[in-house]
């Protein structure tokens, strides 16, 4: 016998300003069957990190597992007085995960009728979560995404507040660097995030050459040490171009530039924290 059901999609919204998101779970309720299930993302975390490199995989995984267990508990109570007066999926969803300004947000709602709630849950998960990830893997990381990944590491080491914004100019060329640090008696440290996750391999080397030229010009006005924070391209076919780009950046004046990749964000933050802690 067919029974009505409703469902909600849970979204992971990495940046509430840009409103970019991916679907990470389905909550389905078939009240006449007493069926309540929360189907969370249990794979594809690597794909999520590729286009949201600053995402905390461990925290998200733990939260989704907790919500799954919480849904199992709620299934035993949805027919009780707790939901007797307002038996709606929205009420249940809020009991499971309150609406706030966190990165997990309830999104699209839908419904229909089905003979098998378990089967329709799997179909919705495949259609709205799994395929959603496949569609979005073409999204490219931008410079700000690389910076965000390092900012998370800086915040964990309690040094993010140590950085300030600096503007450098050389003739008509003006660049604003939001992450810089200066200590008495030392050259200013400028952190420049660069994503090389580009569509065209030739553009990877061209971007490195462009920034090498800009940095060399800007150093003429006020010397500084530059730390290039790099994001590798996703495709293995572009790794050679990335390696060439890294060599271009390293070819600056000796002792005035350093490279670190997103995968090294934690160790870089640790070493930079030690440098900040050194007496002047």
MOBELWO-V209695 format. One record per pair of residues at least 4 apart in sequence whose C-alpha atoms are under 7 Angstrom apart, sorted by the first residue. I is the first residue (numbers start at 1). J is the second residue. D is the distance in Angstrom with one decimal. If there is no record, write none. Layout:
I:J:D
I:J:D
This chain:
1:115:5.7
2:113:6.0
2:114:4.9
2:115:4.2
3:30:6.9
3:32:6.7
3:113:5.2
3:114:5.4
3:115:6.1
4:30:6.0
4:112:5.6
4:113:4.1
4:114:6.4
5:29:5.5
5:30:4.2
5:31:7.0
5:111:5.4
5:112:5.6
5:113:5.8
6:28:5.8
6:29:5.4
6:30:6.5
6:110:5.7
6:111:4.0
6:112:6.6
7:26:6.8
7:27:5.4
7:28:4.2
7:29:6.2
7:109:5.7
7:110:5.4
7:111:5.8
8:26:5.9
8:27:5.2
8:28:6.6
8:106:6.8
8:107:6.5
8:108:5.8
8:109:4.5
8:110:6.6
9:23:6.6
9:25:6.0
9:26:4.8
9:27:6.4
9:106:6.0
9:107:5.2
9:108:5.4
9:109:6.5
10:23:5.8
10:24:5.8
10:25:5.0
10:26:6.1
10:104:6.7
10:105:5.8
10:106:4.6
10:107:5.8
11:21:6.2
11:22:5.5
11:23:4.4
11:24:5.6
11:104:5.6
11:105:5.2
11:106:6.1
11:107:6.3
12:21:5.4
12:22:5.4
12:23:6.2
12:24:6.3
12:103:5.5
12:104:4.7
12:105:6.5
13:19:6.4
13:20:5.9
13:21:4.2
13:22:6.7
13:103:4.7
13:104:6.1
14:20:6.6
14:21:6.3
14:52:6.9
14:55:7.0
14:103:5.8
15:19:5.9
15:20:6.4
23:128:6.8
23:129:5.2
23:132:6.8
24:40:6.0
24:41:5.1
24:129:5.9
25:38:6.9
25:39:5.4
25:40:4.1
25:41:5.7
25:129:6.7
26:38:5.7
26:39:5.2
26:40:6.5
26:125:6.2
27:37:5.8
27:38:4.4
27:39:6.4
28:36:5.8
28:37:5.4
28:38:6.5
28:121:6.6
29:35:5.6
29:36:4.6
29:37:6.7
29:89:6.9
30:34:6.2
30:35:5.0
30:36:6.6
30:117:6.8
31:35:6.2
34:75:7.0
35:75:6.7
36:71:6.9
36:75:5.3
37:71:6.2
37:72:7.0
38:68:5.4
38:71:6.0
39:68:6.9
40:64:5.9
40:68:7.0
44:48:6.5
45:49:6.3
45:57:6.8
46:50:6.4
47:137:6.7
48:52:5.8
49:53:4.5
49:55:6.2
51:139:6.2
51:140:6.4
51:141:5.6
52:145:6.9
53:145:6.6
53:146:7.0
53:149:5.8
54:148:5.8
54:149:4.0
54:152:6.8
56:60:6.2
57:61:6.0
58:62:6.2
59:63:6.1
60:64:6.2
61:65:6.3
62:66:6.1
63:67:6.2
64:68:6.2
65:69:6.4
66:70:6.1
67:71:6.1
67:96:6.7
68:72:6.5
69:73:6.6
70:74:6.2
70:96:6.6
71:75:6.1
71:96:6.7
74:78:6.1
77:82:6.9
78:82:6.8
78:83:5.6
79:83:6.5
79:84:6.6
80:84:6.1
83:87:4.9
88:92:6.6
89:93:6.0
90:94:6.2
91:95:6.3
92:96:6.2
93:97:6.0
94:98:4.4
94:99:6.4
99:105:6.9
116:120:6.4
117:121:6.1
118:122:6.5
119:123:6.3
120:124:6.1
121:125:6.1
122:126:6.2
123:127:6.1
124:128:5.7
125:129:5.2
125:130:6.5
126:130:4.9
126:131:6.2
127:131:5.6
128:132:5.7
129:133:6.5
130:134:6.7
131:135:6.2
132:136:6.4
133:137:6.3
140:197:5.8
140:198:6.7
141:145:5.9
141:195:6.3
141:197:5.8
142:146:6.8
142:195:5.5
143:147:6.3
143:193:5.6
143:194:4.9
143:195:4.8
144:148:6.0
145:149:6.4
146:150:6.6
146:193:6.1
146:194:6.9
146:195:6.4
146:230:6.9
146:231:6.0
146:262:6.6
147:151:6.0
147:193:5.5
148:152:6.3
149:153:6.8
149:262:6.7
150:154:6.2
150:262:6.9
150:265:5.4
151:155:6.0
151:160:6.5
152:156:6.2
153:157:6.4
153:265:6.0
153:266:5.4
153:269:5.9
154:158:6.2
154:159:5.3
154:160:4.9
154:269:5.5
155:159:5.9
155:160:5.0
157:269:6.7
157:270:6.8
157:273:6.9
159:273:6.5
162:181:6.8
163:179:5.3
163:180:5.2
163:181:5.2
164:178:6.2
164:179:5.6
164:180:5.3
164:181:6.4
165:177:5.6
165:178:4.1
165:179:5.7
165:180:6.0
166:176:5.9
166:177:5.3
166:178:6.4
166:180:6.5
167:175:5.7
167:176:4.4
167:177:6.1
168:174:5.9
168:175:5.5
168:176:6.5
168:218:6.2
169:173:5.4
169:174:4.3
169:175:6.3
169:218:5.9
170:174:6.6
170:217:6.3
170:218:5.5
170:221:6.5
177:190:7.0
179:190:6.3
179:191:5.4
180:188:6.9
180:189:5.5
180:190:4.5
180:191:5.9
181:188:5.7
181:189:5.1
181:190:6.7
182:186:6.7
182:187:6.6
182:188:4.5
182:189:6.2
183:280:6.8
184:280:6.2
185:280:6.6
187:224:5.4
187:225:6.5
188:224:5.0
188:225:6.1
189:224:6.0
189:225:4.9
189:226:5.8
190:224:6.8
190:225:6.1
190:226:4.7
190:227:6.1
191:226:5.8
191:227:4.7
191:228:6.1
191:229:6.9
192:227:6.1
192:228:5.0
192:229:5.9
193:228:5.9
193:229:4.5
193:230:6.0
194:228:7.0
194:229:6.1
194:230:5.1
194:231:6.4
195:230:5.8
195:231:4.5
195:232:6.8
196:204:5.6
196:231:5.7
196:232:5.5
196:233:5.3
196:242:6.9
197:231:6.7
197:232:5.9
197:233:3.7
197:234:6.1
198:203:6.9
198:204:6.5
198:233:6.5
200:204:7.0
201:238:5.8
201:241:6.0
202:206:6.3
203:207:5.9
204:208:6.5
204:241:6.3
204:242:6.4
204:245:6.5
205:209:6.2
205:241:6.2
205:244:6.6
205:245:4.8
206:210:6.1
207:211:6.2
208:212:6.0
208:245:5.2
208:248:6.4
208:249:6.3
209:213:6.2
209:248:6.5
210:214:6.3
211:215:6.0
212:216:6.2
212:249:5.8
213:217:6.3
214:218:6.2
215:219:6.1
216:220:6.8
219:223:4.7
219:224:6.3
225:256:4.5
225:257:5.6
226:256:6.2
226:257:4.7
226:258:6.5
227:257:5.5
227:258:4.7
227:259:5.8
228:258:6.1
228:259:4.8
228:260:6.4
229:259:6.1
229:260:5.1
229:261:5.7
230:260:6.0
230:261:4.6
230:262:6.2
231:261:5.8
231:262:5.7
232:242:6.7
233:238:6.4
233:239:6.8
238:242:6.4
239:243:6.1
240:244:6.3
241:245:6.2
242:246:6.2
243:247:6.4
244:248:6.3
245:249:6.4
246:250:6.2
247:251:6.2
250:257:6.7
252:257:6.9
260:264:6.1
260:268:6.8
261:265:6.6
264:268:6.0
265:269:6.0
266:270:6.3
267:271:6.3
268:272:6.1
269:273:6.0
270:274:6.4
271:275:6.4
272:276:6.2
273:277:6.2
274:278:6.4
